Amino acid sequence: MPMKMTTNKLTAIAIGALLALGSAAFAQPPEPQIQGQPQPGSRGPAEPPLRPPAAAETPQRPGARAPDAVAREPNVDLVELVRRVAEETGREFLIHPVAATRVYLAGTIDGTPSYPVLLSILRLHGFIVFESEGVVNIVPDAFARAVPTRIVQVDNDSIPDDETVTRVLTLPEDVSGAQLVPILRPIMPQQAHLTALQSGNKIVIVDTYANVKRMTEVIRLLVGSVGL
């Protein structure tokens, strides 16, 4: 009888020890999961969507203009402007030493201007042109009365309006040219020239071709007829 009880106690102790070990194993915390490592039985974290490769940017040179930038400049180099006109027209030019090195265009002219437009630009900056020995000379407009501008007695549409020309008008015999000078001179530019024979009926005008035509018409309206 004592032996049987001892065996039962040993069995009970062994069973209790096994139960205790099982409870301790279940009570242990789960092992830490490494971030990014998929859980057992899971599909793993969703991968980010693929992005299309960025387009390669073309590097710009320092100081380079954008394609849509305005290419016209308000001030341009006079020598460079005249050189471009010379290449386009086949003309040769000489520029007076006192001519401005740069001219103001306010960005209104793009590309190479035509010869008539060049004359307009020069007029606005106080310069005229005259041709000598096949070369176009650019000089201050104060020289207008002293340089060999061409004499134009018959109107010609091929002459630029801003070219400085000379015209001699013949008035009726009963009209004195000297009497018209005080009437006409105030309506002419300062750099223009107007003179008359003191004892005759001739008037000499030196001005832009546009103004010479205008003065011819004014005189015709004043005296009735004008001879060229």
N, CA and C of each residue as an Amber inpcrd file, in Angstrom:
protein
   684
   0.8060000  -1.2290000   0.0000000   0.0000000   0.0000000   0.0000000
   0.8270000   1.2610000   0.0000000   1.8480000   1.3710000   0.7980000
   2.7110000   2.5690000   0.7530000   3.3890000   2.6800000  -0.5560000
   3.7820000   1.6090000  -1.1860000   4.4690000   1.6760000  -2.4740000
   3.5370000   2.2210000  -3.5350000   2.2850000   1.8300000  -3.5170000
   1.3210000   2.3120000  -4.5050000   1.0880000   3.7880000  -4.3900000
   1.0540000   4.3170000  -3.1650000   0.8330000   5.7460000  -2.9490000
   2.0330000   6.5210000  -3.4470000   3.2040000   5.9780000  -3.2410000
   4.4120000   6.6970000  -3.6910000   4.4090000   6.8040000  -5.1890000
   4.0190000   5.7550000  -5.8570000   3.9770000   5.7820000  -7.3310000
   2.9810000   6.7900000  -7.8350000   1.8200000   6.8300000  -7.1790000
   0.7870000   7.8170000  -7.5880000   1.2790000   9.2450000  -7.4000000
   2.0210000   9.4810000  -6.2630000   2.5240000  10.8480000  -6.0320000
   3.5390000  11.2460000  -7.0880000   4.4100000  10.3080000  -7.4530000
   5.4120000  10.6110000  -8.4740000   4.7450000  10.9190000  -9.8090000
   3.7390000  10.1550000 -10.1340000   3.0240000  10.4130000 -11.4120000
   2.3700000  11.7740000 -11.4220000   1.7810000  12.1320000 -10.2730000
   1.0960000  13.4310000 -10.1740000   2.1050000  14.5590000 -10.2980000
   3.3040000  14.3500000  -9.6720000   4.3350000  15.4160000  -9.7400000
   4.8340000  15.5740000 -11.1700000   5.0260000  14.4950000 -11.8720000
   5.5170000  14.5570000 -13.2560000   4.5120000  15.2450000 -14.1660000
   3.2360000  14.8910000 -13.9640000   2.1970000  15.5450000 -14.7940000
   2.1510000  17.0320000 -14.5210000   2.2960000  17.4520000 -13.2320000
   2.2570000  18.8780000 -12.8890000   3.4270000  19.6140000 -13.5050000
   4.6120000  18.9280000 -13.4810000   5.7840000  19.5950000 -14.0680000
   5.6000000  19.8040000 -15.5690000   5.0440000  18.8080000 -16.2430000
   4.8130000  18.9670000 -17.6840000   3.8300000  20.0880000 -17.9780000
   2.7720000  20.1540000 -17.1690000   1.7910000  21.2490000 -17.3700000
   2.4230000  22.6130000 -17.1510000   3.3270000  22.6810000 -16.1340000
   3.9810000  23.9700000 -15.8430000   4.8720000  24.3900000 -16.9900000
   5.6140000  23.4290000 -17.5340000   6.4910000  23.7730000 -18.6690000
   5.6800000  24.2150000 -19.8830000   4.5510000  23.5490000 -20.1320000
   3.7240000  23.9610000 -21.2730000   3.1680000  25.3450000 -21.1080000
   2.7400000  25.6780000 -19.8620000   2.2060000  27.0310000 -19.6280000
   3.2780000  28.0790000 -19.8230000   4.5190000  27.7810000 -19.4010000
   5.6070000  28.7790000 -19.5510000   5.9400000  28.9980000 -21.0220000
   5.8690000  27.9330000 -21.8160000   6.1920000  28.0940000 -23.2410000
   5.1650000  28.9620000 -23.9460000   3.8880000  28.7370000 -23.5840000
   2.8410000  29.5770000 -24.1910000   2.8810000  31.0060000 -23.6970000
   3.3930000  31.2210000 -22.5070000   3.4150000  32.5750000 -21.9340000
   4.5470000  33.4190000 -22.4850000   5.5560000  32.8700000 -23.2100000
   6.6650000  33.6650000 -23.7230000   6.1800000  34.6030000 -24.8270000
   6.7090000  35.8680000 -24.8960000   6.2770000  36.8270000 -25.9450000
   6.7830000  36.3770000 -27.2960000   6.0580000  36.7510000 -28.3730000
   6.4930000  36.3660000 -29.7270000   7.7890000  37.0470000 -30.0940000
   8.5650000  36.4020000 -30.9580000   9.8300000  37.0020000 -31.3810000
   9.5550000  38.2800000 -32.1670000  10.3990000  39.2950000 -31.9800000
  10.1810000  40.5720000 -32.7130000  10.3130000  40.3470000 -34.2060000
   9.4270000  41.0100000 -34.9830000   9.4100000  40.8650000 -36.4330000
  10.2580000  41.9700000 -37.0520000  11.1800000  41.6250000 -37.9140000
  12.0300000  42.6150000 -38.5870000  11.1720000  43.3700000 -39.5900000
  11.3290000  44.7370000 -39.5940000  10.5060000  45.5800000 -40.4660000
  10.7960000  45.2380000 -41.9230000   9.7770000  45.0460000 -42.6420000
   9.9310000  44.7190000 -44.0510000   9.9290000  43.2390000 -44.3230000
  10.1170000  42.4080000 -43.2710000  10.1110000  40.9450000 -43.4660000
   8.6730000  40.4730000 -43.4560000   8.2780000  39.7240000 -44.4190000
   6.8640000  39.3030000 -44.4750000   6.5260000  38.3790000 -43.3310000
   5.3140000  38.5390000 -42.8450000   4.8070000  37.6720000 -41.7930000
   4.5670000  36.2910000 -42.3760000   4.7550000  35.2720000 -41.5460000
   4.4440000  33.9170000 -42.0400000   3.0050000  33.8320000 -42.4700000
   2.8000000  33.3780000 -43.6770000   1.4340000  33.2270000 -44.1840000
   0.8990000  34.4670000 -44.8410000   1.6370000  35.6160000 -44.7810000
   1.1390000  36.8440000 -45.4220000   1.8180000  37.0110000 -46.7700000
   1.2860000  37.9270000 -47.6070000   1.8170000  38.1650000 -48.9410000
   2.9620000  39.1680000 -48.9620000   3.2690000  39.7690000 -47.8380000
   4.3500000  40.7540000 -47.8010000   3.8240000  42.1480000 -48.1200000
   4.6010000  43.1570000 -47.8080000   4.1480000  44.5390000 -48.0420000
   4.0210000  44.8170000 -49.5310000   3.0540000  45.7070000 -49.8670000
   2.8240000  46.0590000 -51.2740000   3.9780000  46.9040000 -51.7920000
   4.4770000  46.5740000 -52.9850000   5.5750000  47.3260000 -53.5570000
   5.0490000  48.6290000 -54.1600000   5.8280000  49.7270000 -54.0380000
   5.3610000  50.9940000 -54.6130000   5.2550000  50.8980000 -56.1180000
   4.2990000  51.6290000 -56.7230000   4.1360000  51.5630000 -58.1900000
   5.3650000  52.1300000 -58.8910000   5.6720000  51.5660000 -60.0310000
   6.8140000  52.0520000 -60.7930000   6.4840000  53.3930000 -61.4250000
   7.4420000  54.3670000 -61.3850000   7.2610000  55.6720000 -62.0020000
   8.0310000  55.7230000 -63.3120000   7.4670000  56.4110000 -64.3120000
   8.2030000  56.5120000 -65.5820000   9.4550000  57.3320000 -65.3810000
  10.5280000  57.0040000 -66.0690000  11.7710000  57.7740000 -65.9020000
  11.5750000  59.2170000 -66.3180000  12.1730000  60.1190000 -65.5320000
  12.0450000  61.5500000 -65.8340000  12.7840000  61.8690000 -67.1130000
  12.1730000  62.7760000 -67.9160000  12.8150000  63.1760000 -69.1630000
  14.0780000  63.9500000 -68.8690000  15.0870000  63.6670000 -69.6200000
  16.3720000  64.3470000 -69.4100000  16.2540000  65.8020000 -69.8320000
  16.6680000  66.7120000 -68.9640000  16.6110000  68.1350000 -69.2530000
  17.8580000  68.5450000 -70.0180000  17.6230000  69.3550000 -71.0610000
  18.7520000  69.8460000 -71.8430000  19.4020000  70.9890000 -71.1030000
  20.6620000  70.8790000 -70.7880000  21.3120000  71.9780000 -70.0480000
  21.3990000  73.2250000 -70.9030000  21.1490000  74.3970000 -70.2780000
  21.2390000  75.6750000 -70.9610000  22.5560000  76.3420000 -70.6580000
  23.0940000  77.0000000 -71.6770000  24.3230000  77.7480000 -71.4570000
  24.0380000  78.9160000 -70.5460000  24.9890000  79.2970000 -69.7180000
  24.7850000  80.4670000 -68.8600000  24.4880000  81.7000000 -69.7040000
  23.4160000  82.3970000 -69.3370000  23.0600000  83.6200000 -70.0430000
  22.2910000  83.3920000 -71.3240000  21.9890000  82.1150000 -71.6620000
  21.2610000  81.8430000 -72.8970000  19.8040000  82.2490000 -72.7470000
  19.1990000  82.7480000 -73.8660000  17.8070000  83.1730000 -73.8370000
  16.8790000  81.9810000 -74.0260000  15.7380000  82.0310000 -73.4080000
  14.7170000  81.0240000 -73.6440000  14.2010000  81.1900000 -75.0640000
  13.6780000  80.0900000 -75.6680000  13.2320000  80.1930000 -77.0620000
  12.1610000  81.2350000 -77.2690000  11.2900000  81.4730000 -76.2650000
  10.2120000  82.4270000 -76.4340000  10.5940000  83.8140000 -75.9560000
  11.8500000  84.0320000 -75.6250000  12.2640000  85.3590000 -75.1840000
  12.2980000  86.3040000 -76.3700000  12.0440000  87.5860000 -76.0900000
  12.0680000  88.5930000 -77.1440000  13.5040000  88.8380000 -77.5590000
  13.7630000  88.6700000 -78.8510000  15.1300000  88.7940000 -79.3410000
  15.4960000  90.2300000 -79.6790000  14.5080000  91.1100000 -79.8080000
  14.7920000  92.4800000 -80.2080000  15.3070000  93.2880000 -79.0300000
  16.3160000  94.1180000 -79.2990000  16.9300000  94.9390000 -78.2720000
  16.5210000  96.3890000 -78.4740000  16.3590000  97.1650000 -77.3770000
  16.0060000  98.5830000 -77.5490000  17.1400000  99.4080000 -78.1290000
  18.3900000  99.0250000 -77.8450000  19.5460000  99.7460000 -78.3660000
  20.4000000  98.7920000 -79.1860000  20.8200000  99.2420000 -80.3670000
  21.6370000  98.3930000 -81.2290000  22.8840000  99.1630000 -81.6440000
  23.9120000  98.4170000 -81.9810000  25.1550000  99.0130000 -82.4280000
  24.9810000  99.5350000 -83.8510000  25.3230000 100.8110000 -84.0710000
  25.1090000 101.4210000 -85.3810000  25.9710000 100.7510000 -86.4500000
  27.2200000 100.4830000 -86.1290000  28.1070000  99.8630000 -87.1130000
  27.5760000  98.4930000 -87.5290000  27.1020000  97.7110000 -86.5520000
  26.5630000  96.3940000 -86.8620000  25.2890000  96.5160000 -87.6950000
  24.4420000  97.4950000 -87.3800000  23.2060000  97.7020000 -88.1370000
  23.5260000  98.0630000 -89.5810000  24.4580000  98.9850000 -89.7780000
  24.8400000  99.3950000 -91.1290000  25.4840000  98.2270000 -91.8760000
  26.2750000  97.4250000 -91.1860000  26.9170000  96.2700000 -91.8300000
  25.8750000  95.2950000 -92.3680000  24.8120000  95.0470000 -91.5960000
  23.7660000  94.1260000 -92.0450000  23.0350000  94.6830000 -93.2630000
  22.7590000  96.0060000 -93.2470000  22.0970000  96.6180000 -94.4040000
  23.0050000  96.5630000 -95.6240000  24.3050000  96.7580000 -95.4200000
  25.2520000  96.6860000 -96.5350000  25.2480000  95.2970000 -97.1540000
  25.1960000  94.2640000 -96.3400000  25.1660000  92.9000000 -96.8650000
  23.8740000  92.6190000 -97.6220000  22.7570000  93.1630000 -97.1400000
  21.4660000  92.9120000 -97.7860000  21.3250000  93.6840000 -99.0960000
  21.8580000  94.9010000 -99.1520000  21.6380000  95.7770000-100.3110000
  22.8180000  95.8190000-101.2760000  23.9800000  95.3590000-100.8400000
  25.1600000  95.4480000-101.6840000  25.7750000  96.8390000-101.7230000
  25.3320000  97.7390000-100.8730000  25.8820000  99.0960000-100.8290000
  27.1060000  99.1460000 -99.9210000  27.9290000 100.1530000-100.1700000
  29.0720000 100.4270000 -99.3030000  28.7960000 101.7010000 -98.5150000
  29.2240000 101.7090000 -97.2500000  28.9300000 102.8280000 -96.3660000
  30.2110000 103.3770000 -95.7390000  30.1920000 104.6750000 -95.4700000
  31.1890000 105.3450000 -94.6400000  30.4420000 106.0940000 -93.5480000
  30.8920000 105.9530000 -92.3180000  30.2110000 106.5780000 -91.1790000
  31.0930000 107.6920000 -90.6180000  30.5100000 108.8540000 -90.4340000
  31.2500000 109.9970000 -89.8750000  31.7120000 109.6660000 -88.4510000
  32.9030000 110.1290000 -88.0630000  33.4270000 109.7910000 -86.7220000
  32.5430000 110.2340000 -85.5630000  31.7350000 111.2850000 -85.7560000
  30.9200000 111.7590000 -84.6300000  29.5970000 111.0100000 -84.5150000
  29.3560000 110.0580000 -85.3960000  28.1000000 109.3130000 -85.3370000
  28.0210000 108.5210000 -84.0410000  26.8130000 108.4160000 -83.5180000
  26.6010000 107.6660000 -82.2820000  26.9790000 106.2000000 -82.4870000
  27.5510000 105.6160000 -81.4410000  27.9210000 104.2010000 -81.5390000
  26.7090000 103.2850000 -81.4280000  25.6550000 103.7380000 -80.7550000
  24.4490000 102.9330000 -80.6170000  23.2400000 103.7930000 -80.9370000
  22.2080000 103.1720000 -81.4860000  20.9740000 103.8710000 -81.8170000
  19.8200000 103.2050000 -81.0940000  18.8340000 104.0010000 -80.7410000
  17.6910000 103.5100000 -79.9670000  16.5580000 103.1490000 -80.9100000
  16.1300000 101.8870000 -80.8400000  15.0380000 101.4160000 -81.6860000
  13.8170000 101.0000000 -80.8860000  13.9360000 100.9750000 -79.5550000
  12.8310000 100.6070000 -78.6650000  12.3280000  99.1880000 -78.9250000
  13.1700000  98.3300000 -79.5110000  12.7770000  96.9470000 -79.7420000
  11.6770000  96.7820000 -80.7580000  11.4980000  97.7820000 -81.6630000
  10.3860000  97.7210000 -82.6140000  10.7830000  97.1460000 -83.9590000
  12.0820000  96.9610000 -84.2010000  12.5480000  96.4530000 -85.4890000
  13.2710000  95.1420000 -85.2670000  12.8220000  94.1160000 -85.9650000
  13.4280000  92.8020000 -85.8420000  14.1180000  92.4540000 -87.1560000
  15.3040000  91.8980000 -87.0720000  16.0230000  91.5370000 -88.2770000
  16.7350000  92.7430000 -88.8830000  17.0400000  92.6350000 -90.1620000
  17.7630000  93.6840000 -90.8680000  16.7810000  94.6490000 -91.5190000
  16.8690000  95.9540000 -91.2030000  15.9370000  96.9050000 -91.8190000
  16.2920000  97.1370000 -93.2880000  15.3270000  97.6070000 -94.0410000
  15.5790000  97.9670000 -95.4320000  16.3680000  99.2760000 -95.4870000
  16.8630000  99.6030000 -96.6670000  17.6220000 100.8550000 -96.8150000
  16.7660000 102.0810000 -96.4720000  15.5230000 102.1980000 -96.9610000
  14.6970000 103.3500000 -96.5610000  14.4720000 103.4330000 -95.0480000
  14.2840000 102.2650000 -94.3980000  14.0930000 102.2740000 -92.9410000
  15.3780000 102.7160000 -92.2450000  16.5270000 102.3020000 -92.7560000
  17.7940000 102.7640000 -92.1810000  17.8970000 104.2790000 -92.2530000
  17.4890000 104.8810000 -93.3730000  17.5240000 106.3370000 -93.4920000
  16.6020000 107.0040000 -92.4630000  15.4670000 106.3700000 -92.1980000
  14.5560000 106.9140000 -91.1850000  15.1830000 106.8560000 -89.7940000
  15.8560000 105.7390000 -89.4980000  16.5330000 105.6010000 -88.2080000
  17.6100000 106.6680000 -88.0650000  18.3920000 106.8540000 -89.1140000
  19.4590000 107.8630000 -89.0690000  18.8830000 109.2680000 -88.9130000
  17.7970000 109.5640000 -89.6060000  17.1820000 110.8990000 -89.4920000
  16.7390000 111.1730000 -88.0530000  16.1500000 110.1840000 -87.4230000
  15.6970000 110.3730000 -86.0440000  16.8650000 110.5960000 -85.0910000
  18.0630000 110.1660000 -85.4800000  19.2460000 110.3470000 -84.6330000
  20.1270000 111.4910000 -85.1190000  19.5960000 112.3150000 -86.0390000
  20.3170000 113.5180000 -86.4520000  21.3490000 113.2920000 -87.5340000
  21.1320000 112.2920000 -88.4220000  22.0970000 112.0200000 -89.4810000
  21.4010000 111.9150000 -90.8300000  22.1400000 112.2610000 -91.8760000
  21.6470000 112.1340000 -93.2390000  22.6640000 111.3220000 -94.0310000
  22.3040000 110.9730000 -95.2460000  23.2360000 110.2590000 -96.1180000
  23.3260000 110.9930000 -97.4480000  24.4660000 110.8690000 -98.0820000
  24.6300000 111.3010000 -99.4680000  25.5830000 110.3150000-100.1220000
  25.4350000 110.1620000-101.4250000  26.2480000 109.1870000-102.1430000
  27.3320000 109.8940000-102.9340000  28.5380000 109.3900000-102.7990000
  29.6800000 109.9440000-103.5260000  30.5850000 108.7980000-103.9610000
  30.9030000 108.7620000-105.2520000  31.7490000 107.7070000-105.8030000
  31.1960000 106.3130000-105.4910000  29.8840000 106.1920000-105.4920000
  29.2510000 104.9090000-105.2470000  29.2220000 104.4710000-103.7960000
  29.6500000 105.3530000-102.8680000  29.6760000 105.0270000-101.4470000
  28.6770000 105.9230000-100.7270000  27.8640000 105.3180000 -99.8620000
  26.8850000 106.0620000 -99.0770000  27.5730000 106.6080000 -97.8250000
  27.5960000 107.9250000 -97.6890000  28.2310000 108.5860000 -96.5510000
  27.1790000 108.9730000 -95.5210000  27.4350000 108.6290000 -94.2620000
  26.5410000 108.9800000 -93.1550000  27.1950000 110.1190000 -92.3800000
  26.5190000 111.2780000 -92.3590000  27.0850000 112.4770000 -91.7270000
  26.0130000 113.1540000 -90.8860000  26.4020000 114.0560000 -89.9630000
  25.4020000 114.8070000 -89.1990000  24.5250000 115.6520000 -90.1210000
  23.2550000 115.8210000 -89.7360000  22.3310000 116.5670000 -90.5970000
  22.6900000 118.0470000 -90.7160000  23.5800000 118.5490000 -89.8480000
  24.0240000 119.9350000 -89.9690000  24.8300000 120.1590000 -91.2460000
  25.3100000 119.0670000 -91.8660000  26.0880000 119.1820000 -93.0980000
  25.2030000 119.1790000 -94.3400000  23.8960000 119.1610000 -94.1820000
  22.9880000 118.9470000 -95.3070000  23.1980000 119.9670000 -96.4250000
  23.3820000 121.2240000 -96.0870000  23.4990000 122.2490000 -97.1170000
  24.8670000 122.2530000 -97.8120000  25.8390000 121.5240000 -97.2210000
  27.2070000 121.5820000 -97.7420000  27.6420000 120.3200000 -98.4560000
  26.8670000 119.2540000 -98.3920000  27.2750000 117.9950000 -99.0210000
  26.5490000 117.8350000-100.3520000  27.1140000 117.0420000-101.2550000
  26.5280000 116.8980000-102.6060000  25.3150000 115.9640000-102.6460000
  24.2270000 116.4100000-102.0530000  22.9930000 115.6310000-102.1610000
  22.5120000 115.7010000-103.6110000  21.7730000 114.7050000-104.0210000
  21.3530000 114.6840000-105.4240000  20.2430000 115.6930000-105.6800000
  20.2570000 116.2560000-106.8790000  19.2520000 117.2360000-107.2840000
  18.0940000 116.4930000-107.9380000  16.9230000 116.6960000-107.3920000
  15.7250000 115.9900000-107.8660000  14.7330000 117.0250000-108.3770000
  14.5870000 117.0980000-109.6720000  13.6420000 118.0400000-110.2770000
  12.3470000 117.3510000-110.6980000  12.3970000 116.0420000-110.8370000
  11.2090000 115.2780000-111.2290000  10.9490000 114.2330000-110.1340000
   9.7210000 114.1670000-109.6890000   9.3770000 113.2140000-108.6320000
   9.6290000 111.7840000-109.0950000  10.1490000 110.9930000-108.1550000
  10.5150000 109.6120000-108.4590000  10.1870000 108.7670000-107.2390000
   9.2870000 107.8210000-107.4200000   8.8420000 107.0010000-106.2990000
   9.9430000 106.0960000-105.7500000  11.0040000 105.8880000-106.5000000
  12.0800000 105.0180000-106.0260000  12.9970000 105.7170000-105.0170000
  12.8540000 107.0180000-104.8580000  13.6910000 107.7670000-103.9090000
  13.0880000 107.6260000-102.5160000  13.8570000 107.1880000-101.5330000
  13.3160000 107.0840000-100.1670000  12.8870000 108.4530000 -99.6310000
  11.7940000 108.4840000 -98.8860000  11.2730000 109.7420000 -98.3510000
  12.2580000 110.4370000 -97.4170000  13.1080000 109.6690000 -96.7340000
  14.0250000 110.2750000 -95.7760000  15.4170000 110.5380000 -96.3470000
  15.5790000 110.3950000 -97.6470000  16.8400000 110.7980000 -98.2710000
  16.8570000 112.3130000 -98.4450000  17.9520000 112.9370000 -98.1130000
  18.0770000 114.3880000 -98.2670000  18.4120000 114.7060000 -99.7200000
  17.6200000 115.5830000-100.3280000  17.7960000 115.9510000-101.7310000
  17.7460000 117.4710000-101.8660000  18.0750000 117.9360000-103.0650000
  18.0400000 119.3660000-103.3940000  17.0890000 119.5800000-104.5600000
  16.3040000 120.6460000-104.4730000  15.3930000 120.9870000-105.5790000
  15.4090000 122.4940000-105.7940000  15.4240000 122.8790000-107.0610000
  15.3520000 124.2980000-107.4450000  14.0000000 124.5400000-108.1020000
  13.2340000 125.4730000-107.5420000  11.9000000 125.7830000-108.0490000
  11.9160000 127.1260000-108.7730000  11.1950000 127.1630000-109.8800000
  11.0490000 128.4040000-110.6370000   9.6360000 128.9360000-110.4240000
   9.5530000 130.1540000-109.9180000   8.2640000 130.7610000-109.6070000
   7.7880000 131.6000000-110.7980000   6.5240000 131.9610000-110.8060000
   6.0500000 132.8750000-111.8530000   6.8510000 134.1810000-111.8310000
   6.9170000 134.8440000-112.9690000   7.7570000 136.0390000-113.0880000
   7.3150000 137.1640000-112.1580000   6.0690000 137.2010000-111.8240000
   5.5810000 138.2830000-110.9650000   5.6930000 137.9530000-109.4760000
   6.3230000 136.8370000-109.1430000   6.4600000 136.4290000-107.7390000
   7.9440000 136.4520000-107.3780000   8.2770000 137.1230000-106.2900000
   9.6540000 137.1610000-105.8020000   9.8820000 136.0260000-104.8090000
  10.9180000 135.2540000-105.0590000  11.2330000 134.1450000-104.1610000
  11.5720000 134.6180000-102.7600000  12.2190000 135.8030000-102.6620000
  12.6110000 136.3290000-101.3590000  11.3930000 136.6090000-100.4820000
  10.2550000 136.9240000-101.1020000   9.0490000 137.1910000-100.3280000
   8.4570000 135.9120000 -99.7180000   8.7660000 134.7790000-100.3200000
   8.2170000 133.5260000 -99.8100000   9.0550000 132.9220000 -98.6780000
  10.3390000 133.2760000 -98.6090000  11.2070000 132.6510000 -97.6110000
  10.6850000 132.8530000 -96.1920000  10.2930000 134.0700000 -95.7620000
   9.7810000 134.2220000 -94.3830000   8.5050000 133.4270000 -94.1170000
   7.7640000 133.1190000 -95.1810000   6.5320000 132.3510000 -95.0110000
   6.8360000 130.8590000 -94.8880000   7.7980000 130.3950000 -95.6590000
   8.0590000 128.9580000 -95.7350000   9.0370000 128.4590000 -94.6740000
  10.0040000 129.3120000 -94.3010000  11.0710000 128.8130000 -93.4020000
  10.5340000 128.3030000 -92.0640000   9.5550000 128.9220000 -91.4410000
   9.0810000 128.4230000 -90.1310000   8.4480000 127.0340000 -90.1730000
   8.0060000 126.5890000 -91.3370000   7.3640000 125.2820000 -91.3980000
   8.3290000 124.1990000 -91.8910000   9.6160000 124.5170000 -91.8820000
  10.6350000 123.5510000 -92.2940000  11.4920000 123.1610000 -91.0940000
  12.0960000 121.9700000 -91.1070000  12.9660000 121.5690000 -90.0020000
  14.1830000 122.4850000 -89.8980000  14.7780000 122.4980000 -88.7240000
  15.9210000 123.3730000 -88.4870000  17.0940000 123.0340000 -89.4090000
  17.3280000 121.7550000 -89.6580000  18.4790000 121.3720000 -90.4670000
  18.2460000 121.5610000 -91.9670000  17.0110000 121.8510000 -92.3750000
  16.7200000 122.0740000 -93.7890000  17.2590000 123.4370000 -94.2260000
  17.3730000 123.5940000 -95.5270000  17.9020000 124.8520000 -96.0810000
  16.9320000 125.3940000 -97.1210000  16.6940000 126.6970000 -97.0450000
  15.8130000 127.3730000 -97.9890000  16.4100000 128.7380000 -98.3080000
  16.5810000 129.0110000 -99.5760000  17.1260000 130.3070000 -99.9850000
  16.4970000 130.7090000-101.3080000  16.5840000 131.9850000-101.6130000
  15.9800000 132.4900000-102.8490000  16.8670000 133.5780000-103.4370000
  16.7710000 133.7400000-104.7440000  17.4660000 134.8350000-105.4060000
  16.8170000 136.1450000-104.9850000  17.6320000 137.0960000-104.5840000
  17.0850000 138.3560000-104.1120000  16.3750000 139.1200000-105.2290000
  16.8630000 138.9860000-106.4290000  16.2560000 139.7280000-107.5430000
  15.7270000 138.7810000-108.6140000  15.2560000 137.6360000-108.2000000
  14.7660000 136.6870000-109.1870000  13.5970000 135.8910000-108.6420000
  13.2540000 134.8830000-109.3840000  12.0920000 134.0630000-109.0190000
  12.4860000 132.5890000-108.8390000  13.6560000 132.3800000-108.2540000
  14.1420000 131.0350000-108.0060000  14.2290000 130.7710000-106.5010000
  13.8880000 129.5260000-106.1200000  13.9890000 129.0900000-104.7190000
  14.7470000 127.7660000-104.6970000  15.6660000 127.6480000-103.7420000
  16.4290000 126.4200000-103.5630000  16.0270000 125.7860000-102.2270000
  15.6700000 124.5200000-102.2800000  15.2630000 123.7890000-101.0680000
  16.1790000 122.5880000-100.8960000  16.7100000 122.3950000 -99.6790000
  17.4770000 121.1980000 -99.3200000  16.8150000 120.6050000 -98.0940000
  16.2620000 119.4190000 -98.2690000  15.5360000 118.7810000 -97.1670000
  15.3220000 117.3110000 -97.5400000  14.6360000 116.5890000 -96.6670000
  14.2940000 115.2170000 -97.0200000  13.3630000 115.2370000 -98.2350000
  13.3780000 114.1530000 -98.9790000  12.5630000 114.1180000-100.1910000
  11.0840000 114.2970000 -99.8730000  10.6230000 113.7270000 -98.7620000
   9.2180000 113.8890000 -98.3790000   8.8910000 115.3590000 -98.1350000
   9.7750000 116.0890000 -97.4560000   9.5120000 117.5040000 -97.1840000
   9.6550000 118.3620000 -98.4370000  10.5750000 117.9980000 -99.3340000
  10.7100000 118.7460000-100.5880000   9.4250000 118.6420000-101.4050000
   8.8410000 117.4630000-101.4670000   7.5720000 117.3160000-102.1900000
   6.4800000 118.1340000-101.5080000   6.4660000 118.1280000-100.1830000
   5.4430000 118.8930000 -99.4550000   5.6090000 120.3870000 -99.7170000
   6.8580000 120.9030000 -99.6520000   7.0850000 122.3320000 -99.8670000
   6.7520000 122.7340000-101.2990000   7.0310000 121.8380000-102.2420000
   6.6730000 122.1230000-103.6370000   5.1740000 122.3090000-103.7830000
   4.4090000 121.4640000-103.1160000   2.9440000 121.5720000-103.1970000
   2.4490000 122.8260000-102.4840000   3.0640000 123.1820000-101.3430000
   2.6640000 124.3930000-100.6220000   2.9170000 125.6300000-101.4790000
   4.0850000 125.6900000-102.1080000   4.4060000 126.8430000-102.9580000
   3.4530000 126.9080000-104.1480000   3.1380000 125.7680000-104.7030000
   2.1990000 125.7420000-105.8360000   0.8360000 126.2890000-105.4160000
   0.4020000 125.9500000-104.2150000  -0.8810000 126.4670000-103.7410000
  -0.8190000 127.9690000-103.4630000   0.3730000 128.4580000-103.0770000
   0.4990000 129.8940000-102.7630000   0.5600000 130.7690000-104.0050000
   1.3040000 130.3350000-104.9880000   1.5590000 131.2040000-106.1550000
   0.8310000 130.7490000-107.4050000   0.2190000 129.5880000-107.3910000
  -0.5770000 129.1410000-108.5350000   0.1090000 128.1410000-109.4330000
   1.4030000 128.3170000-109.6730000   2.1340000 127.3770000-110.5180000
   3.6130000 127.4180000-110.1690000   4.2760000 126.3130000-110.3970000
   5.6970000 126.1910000-110.0720000   6.3770000 125.4310000-111.2060000
   7.5140000 125.9450000-111.6140000   8.3000000 125.2670000-112.6330000
   9.4410000 124.4830000-111.9880000   9.7120000 123.3080000-112.5220000
  10.7880000 122.4780000-111.9990000  11.9620000 122.4400000-112.9900000
